[in-house]
Amino acid sequence: MNDRLDDVPGAATAAPATDWITTPITVDLLRGALDLERTEHGVLPHRLPARARAQCADGQLAMAEAQPSGVRLVFRTRATAVELDALRTKNAYQGAPPRPDGVYDLLVDGRPAGQSGVTGGNVLMVDMTTGSAETRPGPVGTARFSGLPDRVKNVEIWLPYNEITELVALRTDAPVEPLPTGDRKVWLHHGSSISHGSDAASPSTTWPALAGSLGGVELTNLGLGGSALLDPFTARALRDTPADLISVKIGINLVNTDLMRLRAFGPAAHGFLDTIREGHPTTPLLVVSPILCPIHEDTPGPSAPDFSNLSAGRLQFRAAGDPAERAGGKLTLNVIRDELARLVEQRAADDPNLHYLDGRDLYGEADFAELPLPDQLHPDAAAHRRIGERFAALAFASGGPFADGRA
């Protein structure tokens, strides 16, 4: 893990006019990752540990946990120029226009200071009509930042939330040292693609990143697109990850996938929370139900893609279930909210640090009227900001469940 990465084959050529210093990319330079895998190109941050990854062969989960939502390089330096070589794997969909490139956000002393991206990389071509996927290989690219203030400063590079990112080399024009963790408390969050960041403007402006910044905490984001499914290995990852504050956003993926019925949901949710409590018996734990999603409020899943506007780049989703199936135990968002509220109330009688937040307090009917979900499932950048601000106001403010977590 401590090998130098200077001579990795395929690394982008640095500009010759700068006397670059190459720093090995090691765990002490990363925040938000639970594991770091050495690859033939460099290192790959993971948001689930190896044991969890070994217990599920689902391709969606494998892709989601390797997309580094909330993962950032953090260091202290006088450097005025920074280059980061990376090999991305970007998703593309057969018959649809290319998706936007991932963004690298630069923060200096906690403030936005620039953005960049990388070219090249692999493309994972997905055929949504058949479910097949093919990886088309490409070269390493370089994200570049220049004109940084010539003084000692704290630098953060937030990695794209929507591209698997192998880190190949970090170059600067002044030495780099790891940044001590400081006195900020760690907020560990788990949720679906909305928590993962789907359709946010950039990695530091997903709603959890915004809420964490406003709350003055260090974020570890286990938002896993399509994969917030009450999996026991995810619960164990949450149990074993150091944290001062924990939240779990539960519901939409269980409806998306039509994974279980009401009979299974309640015990599975209890078991998920029981496992977290094994490692964090008194940590403030906030259970968040789904935000408003009109297609699934009272109509079960699964969610199905609507291909009618795909050629124009407007992929949308519809509810493929039948409202009458609720009588047989099929889950809808309202069914899930009712069960979660009941379940948390029951447990809170013996667990005073357990709390519940109705997701519609973050994004509800009035918000949908003003900022509708573009694809019927995911909020846009403006809605991400609203959700993040609302969460910070409800959770971190005085009287909120995370009020004591502020730095």
PyMOL commands that set and color helices and strands:
alter all, ss='L'
color gray80, all
select helices_A, chain A and resi 27-29+50-54+59-66+193-196+203-205+207-215+232-240+252-256+262-279+294-296+307-312+323-328+333-348+359-361+365-370+381-396+403-405
alter helices_A, ss='H'
color red, helices_A
select strands_A, chain A and resi 21-23+30-31+35-38+43-46+72-77+82-93+104-108+111-116+122-127+132-136+141-145+153-158+164-172+176-178+186-191+218-223+245-249+285-288+303-306+316-319+354-357
alter strands_A, ss='S'
color yellow, strands_A
deselect
rebuild
show_as cartoon
